[in-house]
Structures are given as structure tokens and as C-alpha cells.
Amino acid sequence: MPILEKTREFVLSQMAKNDAAHDCDHILRVVALTKRLCAAYPQANSFRAELLAWLHDMNDDKLASNIGASSISAFLQSISVSEADIQFITDALPYISYRKHPKLSPDVPLEIRIVQDADRIDAIGAVGIARTFAFGGAKN
């Protein structure tokens, strides 16, 4: 089974633990948006961007799916992801956080910018409003 399929199965099983604002549907929307954005930027490494999109909420301390960067690395090693790609993913994860991401500098890779945009697009409009109420309800 290819790496992205294994990652999809793993992430969706973990995301089922989360509130409705950060559930499997959110991940599927972010992955779909990432693919669409990558199509507009052919210079982007679409494999890295999609892998990051799948994993972007797996290191978020406010979510039940938070397994931490070391567990993410171990998972990626177990499915034969290259060390360079694992390093990219673990370095990239903090940039996707909405509340506490590092400042984006000009040298931040395009793939990180794409996934950050895809995640934030999912936070606006009617879906974003619904997600806000779902998260607020889950956290009382």
C-alpha cells in the first residue's frame, strides 16, 4: 500500500477521537484544498504537501489526536518515508498551528504555505462558523 494511503488510514483512525471541528471531514477538506492549490503551483512538491496536509492536526495540543512529533516520526519511519521527508514534516508541523505558528519568513517552503492556506480556508465562511460552534461546544 502506498505511503499516502497508509497515512490516510492512520490519520482518519486517529482523527475520529476529535471534536466535530477537527474531525475526519476537516482533514479530507484540507487535503482536497491542498491538492487543488498544488495544481496551481506545479513547482510545489505535491507529495510533501499532501503528507503534511494529512498529518497537520496530529501534533496539536488542543486535540485528542495529538500524538506528538516523535510519534509522527516513528509512524513515518514505519511506513518507509525517507528521512528527508520526515524531517520536512516534523519541521513543518508547527507552521500549520493557527494559534502559535512561527512567523512566516521568505524562506518558508511553498508546501508549508499551501497547507497553512488550505487549513485556514477551511476555517472561514459557513464551514468555519460551524467548526467554531462545534469546537466551542466540545470545550464548553
Secondary structure, 3 states (H helix, E strand, C coil): CCHHHHHHHHHHHHHCCCCHHHCHHHHHHHHHHHHHHHHHCCCCCHHHHHHHHHHCCCCCCCCCCCCCHHHHHHHHHHCCCCHHHHHHHHHHHHHHCCCCCCCCCCCCCHHHHHHHHHHHHCCCHHHHHHHHHHHHHHCC
